[in-house]
């Protein structure tokens, strides 16, 4: 989901913090507009093992208790398939979303070739990361090498400002080379830079996630972490956080990381050692490969505030399974 109003306000604050001044405009009249909702979720059994092989007929997505009709369905890194009225699947038509939408008002705004996941790695290069910097870079490099061939990856680094070291692509060597050029230093503006990363990710069609690798503290941001979390919620972008700090050492950052990851459908890890960091990345890679991604155009709903999302498994035998997904979103506000 896009949320232009929230992006507009929060991104302005982030850019001011980076030294870029933007002209503010009066924004007084709004209309609610809901576009295609992208929802990713995982299903696990009672032992925590991923449940694979589900089909659209096996679950129902509810928004504010209103059953939604799925537009597309994908499992793991496979290309999305169109969901027909009888819950059967068929390949999406090729061509760009814009061209399809212009010729067919019922076209699905999602590329037919958008298999894999668009992974945005946001790496902490502030003063807080001096210790263990090289080991952290090694752990990220191993993660990049192990991504599915269909996945794309972008490498962003941050201290006081955001550095787009390597833009989204499928060249693993290019991504690692950009990562290796990172140098630690300066204050930390994590939430400013996370907001800007989310803004970039929101422009990309298909499935995307943001992985934050951080020591934890933020001493230079102008936006609140919960405002950034709300943007990720609304956009449907899961945030995975790997903190090099112990969970008890910085409880403020730890609690924020847990809240951000849980409310966006991601996970948080507290990995002080290189081995724990590698394990965290392996867990994220496994999560991405065992996810389901669906899209839908919401049914008419008068609620202009937070809309709750629920995924319910239909078969009685599946009721014991656990579904992990983001709790909801806020519809876009148009001017």
C-alpha positions as CSV (number, residue, x, y, z in Angstrom):
1,X,0.0,0.0,0.0
2,X,1.1,3.5,-0.6
3,X,0.6,6.2,1.9
4,X,1.7,9.4,0.2
5,X,0.6,11.8,3.0
6,X,2.6,10.0,5.6
7,X,5.6,9.7,3.3
8,X,5.4,13.4,2.5
9,X,5.4,14.6,6.0
10,X,8.0,12.2,7.5
11,X,10.3,12.2,4.5
12,X,10.4,16.0,4.7
13,X,11.6,15.8,8.3
14,X,14.2,13.2,7.4
15,X,15.6,15.3,4.5
16,X,15.8,18.4,6.6
17,X,17.8,16.4,9.1
18,X,20.1,15.5,6.2
19,X,20.5,19.2,5.3
20,X,18.1,19.4,2.4
21,X,15.4,22.0,2.8
22,X,12.0,21.4,1.1
23,X,9.1,23.9,0.6
24,X,6.0,22.9,2.6
25,X,2.6,23.2,1.1
26,X,-0.8,23.5,2.7
27,X,-2.6,20.2,2.8
28,X,-6.1,20.6,4.1
29,X,-8.5,18.4,2.0
30,X,-8.1,14.6,1.8
31,X,-9.8,11.7,0.1
32,X,-9.3,8.1,0.9
33,X,-7.9,5.9,-1.9
34,X,-7.1,2.3,-1.6
35,X,-4.9,0.6,-4.2
36,X,-3.6,-3.0,-4.5
37,X,-2.7,-4.4,-1.1
38,X,0.4,-6.7,-1.0
39,X,0.3,-9.1,2.0
40,X,3.1,-11.5,2.9
41,X,2.7,-14.1,5.6
42,X,4.2,-17.4,6.9
43,X,2.5,-20.5,8.2
44,X,4.1,-22.7,10.8
45,X,3.0,-25.9,12.6
46,X,3.1,-26.5,16.3
47,X,6.8,-27.3,16.2
48,X,7.7,-24.1,14.4
49,X,8.3,-25.8,11.0
50,X,7.1,-24.0,7.9
51,X,4.0,-25.2,6.2
52,X,4.3,-25.3,2.5
53,X,2.1,-26.2,-0.4
54,X,-1.0,-24.1,0.6
55,X,-3.3,-22.9,-2.2
56,X,-5.7,-19.9,-2.2
57,X,-8.6,-22.3,-1.3
58,X,-6.8,-23.1,2.0
59,X,-7.2,-19.7,3.6
60,X,-9.2,-16.5,3.6
61,X,-7.9,-13.0,4.0
62,X,-10.1,-10.6,6.1
63,X,-9.9,-6.9,6.3
64,X,-11.9,-5.5,9.2
65,X,-13.8,-8.9,9.1
66,X,-14.6,-8.4,5.4
67,X,-13.6,-11.3,3.3
68,X,-11.4,-10.2,0.4
69,X,-11.1,-11.7,-3.1
70,X,-7.5,-12.4,-3.9
71,X,-6.0,-11.0,-7.1
72,X,-2.6,-12.9,-7.1
73,X,-0.9,-15.6,-5.2
74,X,2.7,-16.7,-4.9
75,X,4.7,-19.1,-2.8
76,X,8.3,-18.6,-1.9
77,X,10.2,-17.0,-4.8
78,X,7.9,-18.3,-7.5
79,X,6.3,-15.8,-9.9
80,X,2.8,-14.5,-8.8
81,X,-0.2,-16.2,-10.4
82,X,-3.6,-14.7,-11.0
83,X,-6.3,-16.1,-8.7
84,X,-9.5,-16.9,-10.6
85,X,-13.1,-16.8,-9.2
86,X,-13.0,-20.5,-8.4
87,X,-9.6,-20.1,-6.6
88,X,-7.7,-21.8,-9.5
89,X,-4.5,-20.2,-10.6
90,X,-3.3,-19.0,-14.0
91,X,-0.1,-17.2,-15.1
92,X,-0.3,-13.4,-15.2
93,X,-0.1,-11.7,-18.6
94,X,3.2,-10.2,-19.5
95,X,3.9,-6.5,-20.2
96,X,4.3,-3.5,-17.9
97,X,1.7,-2.7,-15.3
98,X,1.2,0.8,-16.7
99,X,0.6,-0.5,-20.2
100,X,-1.8,-3.2,-19.0
101,X,-3.7,-0.7,-16.8
102,X,-4.1,1.6,-19.7
103,X,-5.6,-1.0,-21.9
104,X,-7.5,-3.0,-19.3
105,X,-9.1,-1.3,-16.3
106,X,-9.2,-4.7,-14.5
107,X,-5.5,-5.3,-15.0
108,X,-3.5,-6.3,-11.9
109,X,-0.8,-3.7,-11.0
110,X,2.0,-6.2,-10.5
111,X,4.6,-7.3,-13.0
112,X,4.1,-10.9,-14.3
113,X,7.9,-11.4,-14.1
114,X,8.2,-10.1,-10.5
115,X,9.4,-13.4,-9.0
116,X,11.8,-13.4,-6.1
117,X,12.1,-10.7,-3.4
118,X,13.5,-7.2,-3.6
119,X,15.8,-7.1,-0.5
120,X,17.0,-3.7,0.8
121,X,19.9,-4.1,3.3
122,X,20.4,-1.0,5.5
123,X,23.8,-1.3,7.2
124,X,24.8,0.8,10.2
125,X,28.2,2.5,9.5
126,X,27.9,5.0,12.4
127,X,30.4,5.4,15.3
128,X,28.5,2.7,17.2
129,X,29.6,0.0,14.7
130,X,33.4,0.4,15.1
131,X,33.7,-2.8,17.0
132,X,33.0,-5.9,14.9
133,X,32.6,-3.9,11.7
134,X,34.5,-6.3,9.5
135,X,32.7,-9.3,10.9
136,X,29.3,-7.7,10.3
137,X,30.3,-7.0,6.7
138,X,31.3,-10.7,6.3
139,X,27.9,-11.9,7.7
140,X,26.0,-9.6,5.2
141,X,28.2,-10.8,2.3
142,X,27.5,-14.4,3.1
143,X,23.8,-13.6,3.2
144,X,23.9,-11.9,-0.2
145,X,25.7,-14.9,-1.7
146,X,23.0,-17.3,-0.4
147,X,20.0,-15.4,-1.8
148,X,17.8,-17.1,-4.4
149,X,18.8,-16.3,-8.0
150,X,15.4,-14.6,-8.5
151,X,16.0,-12.2,-5.6
152,X,17.3,-8.6,-6.2
153,X,19.3,-6.8,-3.5
154,X,20.2,-3.2,-2.7
155,X,22.9,-2.1,-0.3
156,X,22.3,1.0,1.7
157,X,24.5,2.3,4.5
158,X,23.8,4.9,7.0
159,X,25.4,7.1,9.7
160,X,24.1,10.7,9.9
161,X,23.0,10.4,6.2
162,X,21.8,7.7,3.9
163,X,24.2,6.3,1.3
164,X,22.7,4.3,-1.6
165,X,25.9,2.2,-2.1
166,X,24.4,-0.2,-4.6
167,X,21.0,0.2,-6.2
168,X,18.6,-2.8,-6.6
169,X,20.0,-5.5,-8.9
170,X,20.8,-9.2,-9.1
171,X,24.6,-8.9,-9.4
172,X,25.9,-10.4,-6.2
173,X,29.5,-9.4,-6.8
174,X,28.4,-5.8,-7.4
175,X,26.4,-5.8,-4.2
176,X,29.3,-7.2,-2.1
177,X,31.8,-4.8,-3.7
178,X,29.7,-1.9,-2.7
179,X,29.3,-3.2,0.8
180,X,33.1,-3.6,1.2
181,X,33.6,0.1,0.5
182,X,31.6,1.1,3.6
183,X,33.6,2.9,6.3
184,X,32.3,3.4,9.9
185,X,32.0,6.9,11.4
186,X,29.7,9.8,12.4
187,X,26.5,10.0,14.3
188,X,23.5,7.6,13.8
189,X,20.3,8.7,12.2
190,X,18.7,5.3,11.8
191,X,15.1,6.3,11.6
192,X,15.6,9.1,9.1
193,X,17.5,6.7,6.9
194,X,15.1,3.8,7.4
195,X,12.3,6.1,6.3
196,X,14.1,7.0,3.1
197,X,14.9,3.3,2.4
198,X,11.2,2.5,2.8
199,X,10.4,5.3,0.4
200,X,12.6,3.7,-2.2
201,X,11.3,0.2,-1.6
202,X,7.7,1.4,-1.9
203,X,8.4,2.4,-5.5
204,X,9.3,-1.2,-6.5
205,X,6.5,-3.5,-7.7
206,X,6.2,-7.0,-6.2
207,X,7.5,-8.3,-2.9
208,X,10.1,-6.4,-0.9
209,X,11.7,-6.5,2.5
210,X,14.1,-4.2,4.5
211,X,16.8,-5.8,6.6
212,X,18.3,-3.4,9.2
213,X,21.7,-4.4,10.5
214,X,22.4,-2.0,13.4
215,X,24.1,-1.6,16.7
216,X,20.9,0.0,18.0
217,X,21.2,3.6,19.3
218,X,20.0,6.6,17.2
219,X,21.3,10.1,18.2
220,X,20.5,12.1,15.1
221,X,17.1,11.3,13.7
222,X,14.3,13.9,13.4
223,X,11.5,11.4,12.9
224,X,10.0,9.1,15.5
225,X,10.5,5.3,15.1
226,X,6.8,4.6,15.5
227,X,6.0,7.0,12.6
228,X,8.5,5.1,10.5
229,X,7.0,1.8,11.6
230,X,3.5,3.0,10.6
231,X,4.8,3.8,7.1
232,X,6.2,0.3,6.7
233,X,2.9,-1.1,8.0
234,X,0.9,0.9,5.5
235,X,3.2,0.0,2.6
236,X,3.3,-3.7,3.4
237,X,7.1,-3.9,3.7
238,X,8.3,-6.3,6.4
239,X,11.3,-5.1,8.4
240,X,13.8,-7.5,9.7
241,X,16.2,-6.2,12.3
242,X,19.6,-7.7,13.3
243,X,21.0,-5.8,16.3
244,X,24.7,-6.4,17.4
245,X,23.7,-5.3,20.9
246,X,22.5,-7.5,23.6
247,X,18.8,-7.2,24.2
248,X,19.4,-6.2,27.9
249,X,22.1,-3.6,27.1
250,X,19.9,-1.1,25.3
251,X,16.3,-1.8,26.2
252,X,14.9,1.3,24.5
253,X,16.3,0.3,21.1
254,X,15.5,-3.4,21.7
255,X,11.9,-2.6,22.4
256,X,11.6,-0.4,19.4
257,X,13.2,-3.1,17.1
258,X,10.8,-5.7,18.4
259,X,7.8,-3.4,17.9
260,X,8.9,-2.4,14.3
261,X,9.5,-6.0,13.2
262,X,6.4,-7.5,14.8
263,X,4.0,-4.9,13.4
264,X,5.4,-5.2,9.9
265,X,5.5,-9.0,9.6
266,X,9.2,-9.3,10.1
267,X,11.4,-10.5,12.9
268,X,14.1,-9.1,15.2
269,X,17.3,-10.7,16.2
270,X,19.9,-9.8,18.9
271,X,23.2,-11.2,17.7
272,X,26.4,-9.9,19.4
273,X,28.7,-12.5,17.8
274,X,29.5,-13.1,14.2
275,X,28.1,-16.7,14.5
276,X,24.8,-15.4,15.8
277,X,24.7,-12.8,13.1
278,X,25.2,-15.5,10.4
279,X,22.4,-17.6,12.1
280,X,20.1,-14.6,12.0
281,X,20.7,-14.1,8.3
282,X,20.1,-17.8,7.7
283,X,16.8,-17.5,9.5
284,X,15.7,-14.5,7.4
285,X,16.7,-16.3,4.2
286,X,14.6,-19.3,5.3
287,X,11.7,-17.0,6.2
288,X,11.8,-15.4,2.7
289,X,11.9,-18.8,1.0
290,X,8.9,-20.1,2.9
291,X,6.5,-17.1,2.6
292,X,3.2,-16.7,0.8
293,X,2.5,-13.4,-0.9
294,X,-1.0,-12.4,-2.0
295,X,-2.5,-9.2,-3.4
296,X,-6.1,-8.0,-3.4
297,X,-8.2,-4.9,-4.1
298,X,-10.1,-4.2,-0.8
299,X,-13.9,-4.5,-0.7
300,X,-15.8,-1.2,0.0
301,X,-15.0,-0.2,3.6
302,X,-16.0,3.0,5.3
303,X,-13.1,2.8,7.7
304,X,-10.5,5.5,6.8
305,X,-8.3,4.7,9.8
306,X,-6.3,1.6,10.6
307,X,-7.8,-1.5,8.9
308,X,-7.1,-4.9,10.6
309,X,-5.9,-7.8,8.5
310,X,-6.4,-11.4,9.4
311,X,-5.5,-14.6,7.6
312,X,-7.7,-17.5,8.5
313,X,-7.0,-21.1,7.5
314,X,-10.1,-22.8,6.2
315,X,-9.5,-26.5,7.0
316,X,-10.3,-27.7,10.5
317,X,-7.0,-29.6,10.6
318,X,-5.1,-26.4,9.9
319,X,-6.6,-24.4,12.8
320,X,-3.6,-25.4,15.0
321,X,-1.2,-23.8,12.6
322,X,0.2,-20.3,13.3
323,X,0.0,-17.5,10.7
324,X,2.4,-14.6,11.0
325,X,1.5,-11.4,9.0
326,X,1.4,-7.7,9.5
327,X,-1.7,-6.6,11.6
328,X,-3.0,-4.1,9.1
329,X,-2.5,-0.8,7.4
330,X,-4.0,2.7,6.9
331,X,-5.5,3.6,3.5
332,X,-3.8,6.3,1.4
333,X,-5.0,9.8,1.6
334,X,-5.3,11.7,-1.6
335,X,-5.4,15.5,-1.9
